[in-house]
Amino acid sequence: MTGNSIFASDFKDEPYWWEAFRPQAIEASSLPQKTDVVVVGGGYAGLAAARALADGGVQSVVLEAGDFGSGASTRSGGAISAGLSVGKSFTGKTLAYAPDFVREVVGWSIDAYRSLFELVAAEGIECHLEQRGRFLGACAASHYDGLRARYEKLRAGGATDCHLVSRDQQRAEIGSDFYHGGLVLETAGKLHPALFYGGLLAAVRRRNSITLAGQCRATSLTPANGGWRVTTSQGDVQARHVVLATNGYTSNLVPTLQRRLVPVASHVIATEELPPGLAGKFCPKGRTFSETRRVLNYYRLSPDGKRVIFGGRARFTEIDGATRARLLHAALVERVPEMADVKVSHTWQGNVAFTYDALPHAGETEGLHFVVGCNGSGVSMMPYLGTALGRALAGKLTGKDGGKLPFADAALPRIPLYSGSPWFLPAIGGAFRALDYFDERIR
Ligand SMILES: Cc1cc2nc3c(=O)[nH]c(=O)nc-3n(C[C@H](O)[C@H](O)[C@H](O)COP(=O)(O)OP(=O)(O)OC[C@H]3O[C@@H](n4cnc5c(N)ncnc54)[C@H](O)[C@@H]3O)c2cc1C
């Protein structure tokens, strides 16, 4: 794939991040017959829950259907921020919340951001974590007015770490004239998602009370002996409690949960190394970039500052690697025309989980504990909620104070007309793209 092709000669249809850390095949020699807690799902949330359970003196078995790290946690853009928008359904509907709840949610997202830095420091994880801020670009002139309103709200709420950037100043932030100005959020950053995952996995492996079982799918959950009999592809385990941490890969293991989560594909490319001078011009401050569209793109430089990592919902469903690479490369060039000759070296996709209220959730359903619903922003939130759930459960089992579980009082809402098969995603994706086109080209 050379010549005018957009594909680099060493093009790979797998995550760029896996060059530094690949998912691990860790198979338990035999599953224990009994344990305190079975954690289903070995991503950030499941591993963080197991780590917190171990530190609270509680045994666990983590079941992972694939290799450890094969889910979304090693596939993301690696962007993090201390903020969460409250009150928008993924359907576009506006939802009303009490101001106290909104304040609580914002507080949890700030806590999640801070605790990511604490976790990385506590476990000595080398994952290129750094706070360099995010530039949120306005895709239409009217969107800039929306950003101004958001900025004024943030300032009124006491935030001092944000500022507006007009269109004629934006080249100080990003080497692009695509946006109509933007908003900079300084309390935001990035990391290498697979190295972070690898460090968390190593931290879990240092704790003897955790059994990891890869290539081991939980296939059914049956109430038994005051707890649960967990049937897996490798036999049964009796547990006092079960934690479900399956996010965008949630199946019909627990239909109640499946009916509340929409798995949406998110797609990413990495470019080959940029020609000299282009990286500094494209991203002078090392920020991450996002935008105000409904079908948004998110992008950044790789940790070595040499490549672009460019992601987006090119389609809301799975597509083949070549199509994905072409769509995302075209979107990159639309924003940064100097990238026209830069080739794609890697492409990949993964699933995020949307909830009706666009909020993450942790809690209990039918006696099962869960932590799900990243809505595309889970690098700091999912380990935070996994840790909080692990602590709360350890507290319950040992009679100690396990702390308050964020979102525990907020019901995970049912999605109207949805039984677990997201038939409407192509239609929603198409409608959102049409609305974006209308906003940007016609209005
Ligand atoms: C392409 C992409 C880009 C993203 N970009 C960003 C970003 O820039 N910033 C950000 O904050 N977030 C981002 N995210 C979201 C973030 O990656 C996720 O929120 C986070 O990784 C979710 O972690 P998790 O542990 O909940 O789920 P996962 O890491 O997906 O783990 C769930 C695991 O459960 C396993 N599983 C499912 N069912 C079973 C079963 N029955 N038995 C056993 N195991 C099971 C799956 O195999 C999977 O490995 C992105 C996600 C994707 C896909």
The ligand as an SDF file (V2000), in Angstrom:
LIG
                    3D

 53 58  0  0  0  0  0  0  0  0999 V2000
  -11.8870    4.0320   20.5450 C   0  0  0  0  0  0  0  0  0  0  0  0
  -12.1300    4.5480   21.9290 C   0  0  0  0  0  0  0  0  0  0  0  0
  -11.6480    5.8030   22.2770 C   0  0  0  0  0  0  0  0  0  0  0  0
  -11.8330    6.2730   23.5810 C   0  0  0  0  0  0  0  0  0  0  0  0
  -11.2550    7.4620   23.9440 N   0  0  0  0  0  0  0  0  0  0  0  0
  -11.3520    7.8880   25.2280 C   0  0  0  0  0  0  0  0  0  0  0  0
  -10.6640    9.0340   25.6500 C   0  0  0  0  0  0  0  0  0  0  0  0
   -9.9170    9.6830   24.9050 O   0  0  0  0  0  0  0  0  0  0  0  0
  -10.8340    9.4550   26.9460 N   0  0  0  0  0  0  0  0  0  0  0  0
  -11.6240    8.7580   27.8260 C   0  0  0  0  0  0  0  0  0  0  0  0
  -11.7560    9.1710   28.9890 O   0  0  0  0  0  0  0  0  0  0  0  0
  -12.2510    7.6150   27.4470 N   0  0  0  0  0  0  0  0  0  0  0  0
  -12.1210    7.1640   26.1910 C   0  0  0  0  0  0  0  0  0  0  0  0
  -12.7130    5.9900   25.8210 N   0  0  0  0  0  0  0  0  0  0  0  0
  -13.4950    5.2490   26.8280 C   0  0  0  0  0  0  0  0  0  0  0  0
  -12.6220    4.3880   27.7500 C   0  0  0  0  0  0  0  0  0  0  0  0
  -11.6800    3.6750   27.0060 O   0  0  0  0  0  0  0  0  0  0  0  0
  -13.5210    3.4310   28.5100 C   0  0  0  0  0  0  0  0  0  0  0  0
  -14.4280    4.2060   29.2550 O   0  0  0  0  0  0  0  0  0  0  0  0
  -12.8270    2.5180   29.5070 C   0  0  0  0  0  0  0  0  0  0  0  0
  -11.7120    1.9040   28.9680 O   0  0  0  0  0  0  0  0  0  0  0  0
  -13.8270    1.4810   29.9930 C   0  0  0  0  0  0  0  0  0  0  0  0
  -13.1950    0.6110   30.8810 O   0  0  0  0  0  0  0  0  0  0  0  0
  -14.0150   -0.6200   31.4320 P   0  0  0  0  0  0  0  0  0  0  0  0
  -13.1400   -1.3540   32.3470 O   0  0  0  0  0  0  0  0  0  0  0  0
  -15.3180   -0.1430   31.9810 O   0  0  0  0  0  0  0  0  0  0  0  0
  -14.3840   -1.4790   30.1380 O   0  0  0  0  0  0  0  0  0  0  0  0
  -13.4580   -2.3390   29.1340 P   0  0  0  0  0  0  0  0  0  0  0  0
  -12.0450   -1.9240   29.1720 O   0  0  0  0  0  0  0  0  0  0  0  0
  -14.1460   -2.3170   27.8150 O   0  0  0  0  0  0  0  0  0  0  0  0
  -13.5210   -3.7920   29.7610 O   0  0  0  0  0  0  0  0  0  0  0  0
  -14.7050   -4.5660   29.7480 C   0  0  0  0  0  0  0  0  0  0  0  0
  -14.2770   -6.0140   29.5940 C   0  0  0  0  0  0  0  0  0  0  0  0
  -15.3680   -6.8610   29.9370 O   0  0  0  0  0  0  0  0  0  0  0  0
  -15.1320   -8.0790   29.2530 C   0  0  0  0  0  0  0  0  0  0  0  0
  -16.3690   -8.8750   29.2730 N   0  0  0  0  0  0  0  0  0  0  0  0
  -17.5690   -8.5700   28.7150 C   0  0  0  0  0  0  0  0  0  0  0  0
  -18.4750   -9.5460   28.9840 N   0  0  0  0  0  0  0  0  0  0  0  0
  -17.8250  -10.4870   29.7120 C   0  0  0  0  0  0  0  0  0  0  0  0
  -18.2400  -11.7320   30.2880 C   0  0  0  0  0  0  0  0  0  0  0  0
  -19.5010  -12.2040   30.1740 N   0  0  0  0  0  0  0  0  0  0  0  0
  -17.3110  -12.4700   30.9740 N   0  0  0  0  0  0  0  0  0  0  0  0
  -16.0290  -11.9930   31.1170 C   0  0  0  0  0  0  0  0  0  0  0  0
  -15.6050  -10.8180   30.5860 N   0  0  0  0  0  0  0  0  0  0  0  0
  -16.4950  -10.0610   29.9080 C   0  0  0  0  0  0  0  0  0  0  0  0
  -14.7160   -7.6210   27.8710 C   0  0  0  0  0  0  0  0  0  0  0  0
  -14.0110   -8.6560   27.1860 O   0  0  0  0  0  0  0  0  0  0  0  0
  -13.8610   -6.3980   28.1900 C   0  0  0  0  0  0  0  0  0  0  0  0
  -12.4680   -6.6950   28.1580 O   0  0  0  0  0  0  0  0  0  0  0  0
  -12.5550    5.4950   24.5250 C   0  0  0  0  0  0  0  0  0  0  0  0
  -13.0460    4.2440   24.1710 C   0  0  0  0  0  0  0  0  0  0  0  0
  -12.8290    3.7620   22.8740 C   0  0  0  0  0  0  0  0  0  0  0  0
  -13.3460    2.4080   22.5120 C   0  0  0  0  0  0  0  0  0  0  0  0
  1  2  1  0
  2  3  1  0
  2 52  2  0
  3  4  2  0
  4  5  1  0
  4 50  1  0
  5  6  2  0
  6  7  1  0
  6 13  1  0
  7  8  2  0
  7  9  1  0
  9 10  1  0
 10 11  2  0
 10 12  1  0
 12 13  2  0
 13 14  1  0
 14 15  1  0
 14 50  1  0
 15 16  1  0
 16 17  1  0
 16 18  1  0
 18 19  1  0
 18 20  1  0
 20 21  1  0
 20 22  1  0
 22 23  1  0
 23 24  1  0
 24 25  2  0
 24 26  1  0
 24 27  1  0
 27 28  1  0
 28 29  2  0
 28 30  1  0
 28 31  1  0
 31 32  1  0
 32 33  1  0
 33 34  1  0
 33 48  1  0
 34 35  1  0
 35 36  1  0
 35 46  1  0
 36 37  1  0
 36 45  1  0
 37 38  2  0
 38 39  1  0
 39 40  1  0
 39 45  2  0
 40 41  1  0
 40 42  2  0
 42 43  1  0
 43 44  2  0
 44 45  1  0
 46 47  1  0
 46 48  1  0
 48 49  1  0
 50 51  2  0
 51 52  1  0
 52 53  1  0
M  END
$$$$
